[in-house]
């Protein structure tokens, strides 16, 4: 089981399930009814909008002859990946030191200050006040700011 999980580790179990149903040419609606699940609930799971629960996972695994616990293990790895993404950015700016108008087209709280540093640096260096530029200098090394500005 762990070799199979390594290949799909971190994806939502519903995404895996949708691929599996397509591969087997099985309709989601008919399949959901065959395992006594509401089609709306089942589709929400396959779209990654809803979590896999143990009862549903067990019914799916039995019907598709998957190893017991496979889908819940995928759910656990997916939950860990989501949690890691939440805490991945080591750069934590004081958002009150930046004017909301500086990033008018986006929600500043949702910016990933590590992954989107090129965009952030260019924006602050071209449109920011001296104070905002100084705050930026406290977040990033001078070489990084120089590279992107």
C-alpha positions, -999 to 999 in steps of 0.1 A, spaced: 0 0 0 28 25 9 43 23 -26 9 32 -41 5 60 -16 39 75 -23 29 82 -59 -3 101 -49 8 114 -14 -6 149 -8 -35 149 -32 -71 149 -21 -85 113 -20 -115 125 -41 -91 135 -69 -76 100 -68 -111 85 -67 -123 105 -97 -93 93 -117 -100 57 -107 -136 60 -117 -126 75 -151 -100 47 -156 -127 21 -149 -153 40 -170 -177 42 -141 -203 70 -138 -201 90 -105 -239 92 -102 -245 55 -106 -215 46 -84 -227 69 -56 -261 53 -56 -246 18 -57 -228 25 -24 -259 43 -9 -244 78 -9 -261 110 -21 -247 120 -55 -242 156 -44 -221 144 -14 -201 120 -36 -194 147 -62 -183 172 -36 -157 146 -23 -144 139 -58 -140 176 -65 -120 180 -32 -146 202 -16 -154 178 11 -133 155 33 -134 117 29 -149 101 60 -143 65 72 -177 52 64 -176 65 28 -140 54 24 -149 18 35 -179 15 12 -158 29 -18 -129 6 -10 -151 -25 -8 -169 -17 -41 -137 -8 -60 -117 -36 -43 -91 -12 -30 -70 -20 1 -89 -11 33 -77 22 48 -62 34 15 -85 64 10 -84 75 47 -46 73 46 -47 96 16 -69 119 35 -45 120 64 -15 128 40 -36 155 23 -45 171 56 -8 171 66 0 188 32 -26 215 38 -13 221 73 23 223 60 13 249 34 -4 270 61 28 272 81 54 271 53 61 307 49 88 318 74 84 354 63 58 370 85 53 407 77 34 432 99 6 439 74 -3 471 92 29 486 79 17 483 43 -11 503 28 -39 481 15 -39 503 -17 -4 490 -25 -19 456 -32 -53 467 -44 -60 437 -66 -54 410 -40 -60 402 -3 -28 410 15 -35 384 41 -34 357 14 -1 367 -1 26 341 3 55 364 11 80 337 3 67 323 -29 55 356 -44 86 377 -34 93 389 -69 59 404 -73 59 419 -38 93 434 -41 86 449 -75 53 464 -62 67 479 -30 99 492 -47 79 508 -76 49 521 -57 56 519 -20 65 547 4 99 550 20 85 534 52 71 504 32 104 500 14 122 500 48 98 473 61 105 453 30 142 456 37 136 440 71 118 411 55 142 402 26 180 402 22 194 431 2 206 408 -26 170 394 -31 156 429 -32 182 440 -57 176 410 -79 139 417 -82 137 455 -82 
